[in-house]
Amino acid sequence: MFDQFNRRINYLRISVTDRCNLRCTYCMPEEGIEAIPHSQILTFEEIVEFTKIAVAKGFDKFRITGGEPLVRKGIVNLVGMLSQVKGIADLGMTTNGTLLASFAKDLYDAGLKRINVSLDTLDPEKYQKITRIGNLNDVLDGLMEAKRVGFNPIKLNCVVEKNSSEPDAQGVREFARQHGFIPRFIPKMSLEEGTFSVVEGGDGGHCSTCNRIRLTSNGVLKPCLFSDNGYNIRTLGFEKAIEMAIKNKPAHGTINHTGKFYNLGG
């Protein structure tokens, strides 16, 4: 499907939970959040059925996000269900990697082949400070296991203050080179202030060619990360919500006062 600016919209990011086992300073308050009640979270059956409708509408690229998707109970089952949907050309996941060592093989066997892992620094103390409660070794173990079982590509999402010339980013770049990973450098963003820029090594931030919409874990379809617009797939129906999200996708991002990174999937 094409929006009013002749952009082909074929990429759906699916947030399966707003919960996370980290408290990264740029994403979530230290005390955590008031989580969405379980009764409001989309079921696996709803997600799969919506995905099938999206495929029929021309979507072929899908990414599972959170929060942290690996804290969603039964996530491997969901991956298996989605991998069986005909018409999906690209199924990936974004994770903080702390639980990846335990999940990598099962996820791969279930049909997930592409994965993005958050890694802002190779300094254990800085990592703990950024995440507040995280252990860098858990992420490194997860990455090595993901590589061992065959994930390809493995991309590293590195949040930077401004650009990849910063020391921590350079460390991530060298680590990626040594292990055959692909680094992506994401400048810090603010939904409330509407500040964002182009992702180095990725497609994010290119509003003129943006091809994505986002589904929140409680069923709101967002045409743009930096917009308050959203369409409830349960009340509108799956097809109508998709049509409205694409019809009303803005030319470029502005501000978002109704969502947070942890419940929009980044």
C-alpha positions as CSV (number, residue, x, y, z in Angstrom):
1,M,0.0,0.0,0.0
2,F,1.1,3.6,-0.7
3,D,0.5,6.6,1.5
4,Q,-0.5,10.0,0.3
5,F,3.2,10.9,-0.3
6,N,3.7,7.9,-2.5
7,R,5.7,6.0,0.0
8,R,5.2,2.2,-0.1
9,I,4.4,1.1,3.4
10,N,5.4,-2.5,3.8
11,Y,7.1,-2.7,7.2
12,L,5.3,-3.4,10.5
13,R,7.0,-3.2,13.9
14,I,5.0,-5.3,16.5
15,S,5.5,-4.5,20.2
16,V,4.5,-7.6,22.2
17,T,5.0,-6.1,25.6
18,D,5.7,-2.8,27.4
19,R,7.7,-4.6,30.1
20,C,11.5,-4.7,30.3
21,N,14.1,-6.2,32.5
22,L,16.4,-3.2,32.2
23,R,15.9,0.5,33.1
24,C,17.9,2.3,30.4
25,T,18.3,6.0,31.2
26,Y,17.1,7.2,27.8
27,C,14.1,4.8,27.7
28,M,12.5,4.1,31.1
29,P,12.4,5.7,34.6
30,E,14.5,4.1,37.3
31,E,11.4,3.1,39.3
32,G,9.9,1.3,36.3
33,I,6.5,1.9,34.8
34,E,2.8,1.2,35.4
35,A,2.5,-1.7,33.0
36,I,-0.4,-2.2,30.7
37,P,-2.8,-4.8,32.3
38,H,-2.5,-8.3,30.9
39,S,-6.1,-8.2,29.9
40,Q,-5.4,-5.4,27.4
41,I,-2.3,-6.9,25.8
42,L,-2.9,-8.4,22.3
43,T,-3.0,-12.2,22.3
44,F,-0.7,-14.2,20.1
45,E,-3.8,-15.1,18.0
46,E,-4.7,-11.5,17.5
47,I,-1.1,-10.6,16.5
48,V,-1.0,-13.5,14.0
49,E,-4.4,-12.7,12.5
50,F,-3.4,-9.0,12.2
51,T,-0.2,-10.0,10.5
52,K,-2.0,-12.1,8.0
53,I,-4.2,-9.1,7.1
54,A,-1.2,-6.9,6.9
55,V,0.5,-9.3,4.5
56,A,-2.6,-9.3,2.3
57,K,-2.3,-5.5,2.2
58,G,1.3,-5.7,0.9
59,F,3.4,-5.8,4.1
60,D,6.3,-8.2,3.9
61,K,8.7,-7.0,6.6
62,F,8.0,-7.5,10.3
63,R,10.0,-6.9,13.5
64,I,9.1,-8.0,17.0
65,T,9.9,-5.4,19.6
66,G,8.9,-4.4,23.2
67,G,9.7,-3.3,25.8
68,E,11.9,-6.3,25.9
69,P,10.2,-9.0,23.8
70,L,12.0,-11.9,25.5
71,V,10.2,-11.2,28.7
72,R,6.8,-12.0,27.0
73,K,5.8,-15.5,28.1
74,G,5.7,-17.9,25.2
75,I,7.6,-15.6,22.8
76,V,9.2,-18.6,21.0
77,N,5.7,-19.9,20.2
78,L,4.7,-16.5,18.7
79,V,7.8,-16.6,16.5
80,G,6.9,-20.0,15.4
81,M,3.4,-18.9,14.5
82,L,4.5,-15.8,12.6
83,S,7.2,-17.7,10.7
84,Q,4.5,-19.9,9.2
85,V,2.6,-16.9,7.8
86,K,3.1,-17.0,4.0
87,G,4.2,-13.8,2.5
88,I,6.6,-12.6,5.2
89,A,9.9,-12.0,3.5
90,D,11.7,-10.6,6.6
91,L,11.0,-11.5,10.2
92,G,13.3,-10.0,12.8
93,M,13.5,-9.0,16.5
94,T,15.0,-6.2,18.5
95,T,16.2,-7.2,22.0
96,N,18.4,-5.9,24.7
97,G,20.2,-9.3,24.6
98,T,20.3,-10.0,28.3
99,L,18.2,-13.2,27.9
100,L,19.4,-14.1,24.5
101,A,21.8,-16.8,25.5
102,S,18.9,-18.9,26.8
103,F,16.5,-18.1,23.9
104,A,18.8,-18.0,20.8
105,K,18.6,-21.6,19.7
106,D,14.8,-21.9,20.3
107,L,14.1,-18.7,18.5
108,Y,16.3,-19.7,15.5
109,D,14.6,-23.1,15.3
110,A,11.2,-21.4,15.5
111,G,12.0,-19.4,12.3
112,L,13.7,-16.2,13.5
113,K,16.8,-15.5,11.5
114,R,17.5,-11.8,11.9
115,I,18.2,-10.1,15.2
116,N,19.1,-6.6,16.5
117,V,20.8,-6.3,19.9
118,S,21.1,-3.1,21.9
119,L,24.7,-2.4,22.8
120,D,25.8,1.1,23.7
121,T,29.2,0.4,25.2
122,L,31.8,-2.3,25.9
123,D,32.6,-0.9,29.3
124,P,30.9,-3.0,32.0
125,E,30.6,-0.1,34.4
126,K,29.2,2.3,31.8
127,Y,26.8,-0.4,30.7
128,Q,25.5,-0.9,34.2
129,K,25.2,2.9,34.6
130,I,23.2,3.2,31.4
131,T,20.9,0.3,32.0
132,R,20.9,0.8,35.8
133,I,20.6,-3.0,36.5
134,G,22.1,-4.7,33.5
135,N,25.2,-7.0,33.2
136,L,27.2,-6.5,30.0
137,N,28.4,-10.2,30.1
138,D,24.8,-11.4,29.7
139,V,24.6,-9.5,26.4
140,L,28.0,-10.7,25.2
141,D,27.1,-14.3,26.0
142,G,23.8,-13.8,24.1
143,L,25.5,-12.4,21.1
144,M,28.0,-15.3,21.0
145,E,25.2,-17.8,21.3
146,A,23.2,-16.1,18.6
147,K,26.2,-16.2,16.3
148,R,26.9,-19.9,17.1
149,V,23.3,-21.0,16.2
150,G,23.4,-19.2,12.9
151,F,21.7,-15.8,13.2
152,N,22.6,-13.7,10.2
153,P,22.7,-10.8,10.1
154,I,23.2,-9.8,13.7
155,K,23.0,-6.0,14.1
156,L,24.1,-3.9,17.1
157,N,22.0,-0.9,18.0
158,C,24.2,1.6,19.6
159,V,22.7,4.8,21.0
160,V,25.0,7.8,20.8
161,E,24.9,11.4,21.9
162,K,25.6,12.7,18.4
163,N,27.5,10.3,16.2
164,S,29.7,7.3,15.9
165,S,32.9,9.2,16.5
166,E,32.3,8.9,20.2
167,P,34.7,6.5,22.1
168,D,32.0,4.0,23.2
169,A,30.6,3.9,19.7
170,Q,34.1,3.3,18.3
171,G,34.5,0.4,20.7
172,V,31.2,-1.1,19.5
173,R,32.3,-0.6,15.9
174,E,35.5,-2.5,16.5
175,F,33.7,-5.3,18.4
176,A,31.3,-5.6,15.5
177,R,34.1,-5.8,13.0
178,Q,35.9,-8.6,15.0
179,H,32.8,-10.8,15.2
180,G,31.1,-10.1,11.8
181,F,28.2,-8.0,13.3
182,I,26.7,-4.9,11.7
183,P,26.7,-1.7,13.9
184,R,24.0,0.9,13.7
185,F,24.4,4.2,15.5
186,I,21.2,5.8,16.8
187,P,21.4,9.5,18.0
188,K,19.5,10.1,21.2
189,M,15.9,11.1,20.5
190,S,13.1,12.8,22.5
191,L,9.5,12.1,21.7
192,E,8.3,15.1,23.7
193,E,10.6,17.5,22.1
194,G,10.5,16.0,18.6
195,T,14.2,15.6,18.3
196,F,15.5,12.8,16.1
197,S,18.0,12.4,13.3
198,V,19.2,9.8,10.8
199,V,20.4,6.4,12.0
200,E,23.9,5.8,10.8
201,G,24.0,2.4,9.2
202,G,20.2,2.1,9.1
203,D,17.0,3.5,7.6
204,G,15.6,5.2,10.6
205,G,15.1,9.0,10.5
206,H,14.6,9.2,6.7
207,C,11.1,10.6,6.8
208,S,10.9,11.0,3.0
209,T,11.3,7.3,2.5
210,C,9.8,5.9,5.7
211,N,8.0,2.6,5.0
212,R,6.9,1.6,8.5
213,I,4.0,1.7,11.0
214,R,3.9,0.4,14.5
215,L,1.5,-1.8,16.5
216,T,1.6,-1.3,20.2
217,S,1.2,-4.2,22.6
218,N,-2.4,-3.1,23.5
219,G,-3.5,-2.8,19.9
220,V,-2.9,0.7,18.8
221,L,-1.6,1.2,15.3
222,K,0.8,4.1,15.1
223,P,1.6,5.6,11.6
224,C,4.6,7.5,13.0
225,L,6.8,7.2,16.1
226,F,6.8,11.0,16.4
227,S,3.1,11.5,16.2
228,D,0.2,11.3,18.7
229,N,-2.0,9.7,16.0
230,G,-3.1,6.1,16.7
231,Y,-5.8,3.7,15.5
232,N,-7.2,0.9,17.7
233,I,-7.3,-2.3,15.8
234,R,-9.9,-3.9,18.1
235,T,-12.4,-1.1,17.8
236,L,-11.9,-0.2,14.2
237,G,-11.2,-3.7,12.9
238,F,-7.9,-4.8,11.4
239,E,-8.3,-3.7,7.8
240,K,-9.8,-0.3,8.7
241,A,-7.0,0.5,11.2
242,I,-4.4,-0.3,8.6
243,E,-6.1,1.8,6.0
244,M,-6.4,4.8,8.4
245,A,-2.9,4.5,9.6
246,I,-1.5,4.6,6.1
247,K,-3.9,7.3,4.9
248,N,-2.9,9.5,7.8
249,K,0.8,8.8,8.0
250,P,2.4,12.3,8.2
251,A,5.0,13.6,5.8
252,H,7.5,13.8,8.7
253,G,7.6,13.3,12.5
254,T,6.8,16.1,14.9
255,I,6.2,15.3,18.6
256,N,4.6,12.5,20.6
257,H,3.0,13.3,24.0
258,T,1.0,10.1,24.3
259,G,3.7,7.4,24.0
260,K,7.1,6.3,25.3
261,F,9.9,4.4,23.7
262,Y,9.3,1.4,25.9
263,N,5.7,0.9,24.7
264,L,6.2,2.0,21.0
265,G,9.0,-0.4,20.1
266,G,11.5,2.3,19.2
